[in-house]
Amino acid sequence: MARAGRRSVRWLALLLLAAVLILGLATGIFWDDLMKTALDPKTPFQTYKPPAAPDYARKDAWWLLPSGPAQPTAADPKADVFFIAPTVFDGGREWNAPIGDARGERVFRQVMAPNYAGPFLEVGRVFAPQYRQASLYSQLTLQEDARAARAFAYGDIDRAFRFYLARFNHGRPIVIVAVEQGGVLAERLLAEAAADPAVKSRLAAVYLIETWAPADDTPIPPCRTRLEAGCLAAWKSMREGQAQRARILLDRALVWGPTGELINLDDRPALCFNPLLGGTTEAAAPARLNLGAANATGLEWGARPGFLARQVSARCQDGVLFVSDPKSKSLTRQGSWTERHLAPGFNLFYADLEADAKGRVATWVAGRQLGQSTPTVN
């Protein structure tokens, strides 16, 4: 009897272990779906009441604002940088983030600003408006409510840019920098800005980082060499060996349609700028050209990170920037499920973008001194 009892206990333990393993496997398989369900606001956007709009006349409506923004000095860099942040808002019950969200503020200050606005700190005065960002969930689905939330966020960016032009710019060269969801919004902002000749003439460069952008109809010319100003650099990167996943993401990519709605990129070609080569070319760039990647997460604003040179190679193919695995473990995604779906806490092309932007601003300034309306050097 004792032996039978022990056998029964062992069988029960094995059954429990098997149940735990099956449950763990099922959870792993369906974890993405579970997380998406948890982040779904479950409210139609048409009946959703968005948070209060930011007032860009107030300093607290800007994540980053230079001291004396309306009065640039000779000590300031020659350009202005208008920075549109990627998503830092998880969501949940809200389609769009409230201004002043504490967690979003922390993620922006600790991760996004040092890694993505930091490379442009020596290029120009940095202006980064807060805006009612569409939640992370809106980037994980193609449903109409999610598209409406992303289109709604554009209204704040448009108002912020107009306020910046009227109060702060004073005819200075402008570098627009935007990341992921911010890049999608910047794509529309660029189209409207380029329609105004006075604003278009001030655009020294536009960087849409980790952003799908159509290559067949750009408001300003794509950046083809380092010796150009007034041009567009846009790219979406994938690791080498992920060509199949890249095709899936291309099929799901959203861009702006002719009447201001988000539509699928479909069969249109995507723009691919290679930061290691400074142009839209399909030539392969070896890792020795990588001036410096950086993990700047946690650094105070204005602190310069240590560069890790020669970390990655990069090549454009079929509208996708394929990048090799970095050599340093500090340049790999970490953190929770939501953190791994936000823009990564490192920048593989930190020093490359800094040098690229400095060169384009210098070209713009030289062209303006020569009286060129759209400065470029051949």
N, C-alpha and C positions, 0 to 999 in steps of 0.2 A: 504493500500500500504506500509506504514512504517513497519507494522508487517511482511508482506511478504518479505520486503527487509532484515529485521533482520534475518528472517528464512533462507533466501538464504545465508547470511553471515555466519551463524552458520554451515550450510551444507558445505559451501566452506571450513571453518576452519577444520571441521571434516574430509573432504576429504584430505586436505593438511596434517593433522596429521596422517591419515592412510597411506598416501603415504610415509611420513617420516619414520614411523614405519616399513613399508614393506621394504623400501630401507635400513634401519638400519639392519633389520633382514637378508636380502640378503647379505649385506656387511659382517656381522658377519660370515655367513655360508661359504662365498667364500673368506674370508680374506686371509687365507693361500695360496690359489691359486693366488690371486692378488699379494701378496708379492713375491711368488716364480717367477711369471712372471716378476715382476719388477727387481728381482735379476739375472734373466737369461741373460748371456752374449749375447745370440742369435748369436753366431759365432761358427762354427764348430771348434773343437780343432785342427784339422788337418791343418787349415789355420790360426790359431791364432798365433800371435807373442808374446811370453812370455816376461816379464820384464827381465832386465839384471841380470845375476847371481851374487850372493854375492862373495866377495873375503875374505875368512876366515883368511887371513893373516892380515886383517885390523880389528881393534878393533870394528869399527862401524858395522861389520857384525855379532856381537854377542850381543844379548839382555843382557845377564849376563856373566860376565867374572871376575874371581877373580883378585886381584892385583898381579902382578908378576906371571901370569899363568904358565910360563915355569919354574919357580923356586919355587916349594912348600917349605915351611919352617916347622920347628918342631912345630910351633904354629898353623899351619893349622889342620883342622880335618883330620883323617886318610885316608878318602876315597875321591873320586871324584864323583860328581853327574852330569850326562849328561841329561839335561832336554829338552824334546821336547814339545813345547807349543801346546795347542789346537788352533783351528781356532780363529783368531781375525779380520778377513777380510770379510766384507759383500759381496763384489763382485760388481755386476753391469755389466760394460762392460768388466771386466777382469775375466778370469778363475783363474788366480794365482796372488797373491799379489806382488806388487813391494816391494823391500827391502827399508826400511825407511818410509813406509806408516805411516803418522802422527797419524791417528786415531787408527790403529792397535798398534802402539807403546804405545799410551795412555792406551788402554784396557789391553795390556800386563802388563804395569807397575802398574796400579791401581787395576787390578782384578786378572789376571792369576798368575803373579809372587808371590804376597803375599799369595794367597790361596793354590796354588798347588806346587810351588817350595819352599815356605817358610817352610813347615814341614821338609825339608831336609837340611836346612841351617846349622844345628848343626851336620849333618851327614857327609857332605863333601863339598869341594869347588864346587861351582855350575857353570856349563857351559851351556848356553842356546843359541844356534845358531838361528839367523834369517834365515828364509827360505821362498821360494816362495810358500806360503801356497795356497792350493786349497781353493777357496771361500766358504762361507757358503752355497751358492746354491748347490755346488757339493755334500754336505752332505744330501741334501733334495731330491735328485733324483737318480735313478739307471741308467740313460742313459750313453751311452758309452763315450760321451765327458766328463762327470763328472768323470768317472773312470779314464780317461786318465789324467785329471788335477791332480787327487790325486796321480797317479803313477808318474807323472812328479815331484811333490814336493819331492818325495823320493830321487831323485838324489842329491838335496842339502843336505839332512840329511846324506846321505852316505858320501859325500865329507867332511862335517863338522866333522863327527865322525872320519874319517881317519886322518884329519888334527889334531884333538884333540889327537889321539893316538900317532901320530908322534912327536908332539911338546910339549904337556902338561902333558901327563899321567905319564911317568916315572915308569911304573910297579905298580902303586897304585891300590887298589881295586876300582871297578867301580860300581856305582848304576845308572841304567838307569831308568828315570822316564818320563812318557809320558801320555798325557791326550787326550781323544777323538780322533780327527783326528791324533794328534801326536802319540797316542797309536797305531793306525793302521800302521803308518810308522815305529814305533819302533818294531812292530811285525816282519816286514821284516828285519830291522836292526839286531835284535836279531838272526834271522836265519843265517844271513851272519857272524855275529860276532862269533857265537857259532861254525861255521865251521872252525875257526882258533883256534887251541888248546891254543896258547899263550894268545889270547884275552879271550877265554872262561874261562880260569883259573883265570882271574882277575874279573869276574863278581860276585860281592857279592850278588846282588839282582836286579831284574827287576820288576818295578811296571807299569802296563798298566791300568791306572785309567779310568773308564767309557769306557772300550773298550771290544768289543766282540773278543775273541780269541779261536781258536779250542782247545779242551782239549785232543784230541786223537793223536796229533802229535806235541809235544812241543820241541823246540830246547834244552831247559834245563828243569830239573824236575820242576813240580809245587811245590810251597811252601805248604807243608802239616802240618808243625808245626812251632812254633816260633824258634826252635833250629836248623834251617837249614840256610845255605848260598848257593850261587850259584843257586838260584831257581827263579821261575817266579810266580808273583802274578798279576792276571788279573781279572777284574770283570766289569759287567755292572749292575747298580742299577736301581730299579724301586720302586715306593711306593707300600705299601701293598694294595691289592685290584685291582692291574693293571695287573693281569695275562694274560688277553686277549690281552691287548696292548703289553705286553712283547712277546707273541707269534708272533704278527704281526711284531714287530721290529726284532725278531730273523729270521724271514723269509726274511727280507730285509738286514740282516747283511752281510757285505763284509769282506772277508779275502783274503790272498794272495794265489794264485794258484801256481802249481809247476814250471811254466815258467815265473813267475814274473808279472802275471796279477791279478787284483782284481776280485774275484768270490764270489758267494753267499755261505754262510755257509751251507745252505740247512739242511740236517738231521744230520749233524755232531754235537756232543755235544759241548757246550760252557764251557769254564773254569770259575769257580766261586770261588774267594778267598774272605773270610770274614775277613775284617780288625779288627773286634772285637775279633776274635778267633785266628787270625794269621795263618790260614790254609784253605785248600779246604775241608770243611766238611759241611754236611747238618744239623749239630746241630744248634739249634736256640740260638742266643746270646742275652740275655736280656739287656736292656738299662743301667743297673748298670755297665756293662763292658765297656761302651763308655767313654774312658779317656777324650775326649774333642773335641767337634766340635768348629769351629771358623768362624766368618765372618771377614776376614782380608782385605776386599776391602777398598782401600784408604790409607792403612798404608804404610809408607815408607819402602823400602827394608831393611830388617834386623830387623825391629821392631817386637816384639813378641806380638801376639794378646792375648786377654783374652780368656781363654777356657770356654766352656759351657759343663760341664760333664753330662753324663746320658741323652743325648738328644734323642737317637734313639736306637732301637733294630734292629737286622739284621739277616737274615737267607738265605742260598742258597737253591734254589729249581729249578731243571731242567735248570741249567746253568745261572740263574738269581739271583742277590742279592736283595731280597725284604727287604725294609727298612721302618720302621714306620715313621709316620709324626713327625718331630721334635717339641719339646715343645716351642722353641723360634721363634717368628715371624721373627727374623733377619736371620733365616735359610730357607727362602722361596724365590723362584724366583720372581724377580721384574724387572721393566724396560720396554723398548719398545719390539715390536715383535721380532726384530733381537737379542736384548740382551737376551731374554728368550730362544732363540735357540742356544746361545753360552753356553760354560761351565758356571755353576752357580757361582755367586760371593760369595761363601762360601764353606767350606770343612767340611762335617759331621764327617770326621775321621782324622782331623788334628793331634791331639796329639797321636792317635793310630798309624798312619803311621810313625810319628817321632820316637816313641818308637820301633816300629817293625824294621825300617831300622837300628837304632842304634844297636839293638840286632844282626841283620844279619851281619853287618860289624864287630862287636866284634867277632862273630863266625868265620868269614872269617880270621880275623887277628890271632885268636888263632890257627886255623887250619894251617895257613901258618907257624906259629912259630913251630908247631909240624911236619912240613914237608909234610902236606897233599896237594895233587894237587887239589882236589875238597873238600874243608873243609866243614864238617857237623858234628853236634853233635847229637847222637841218645839218 
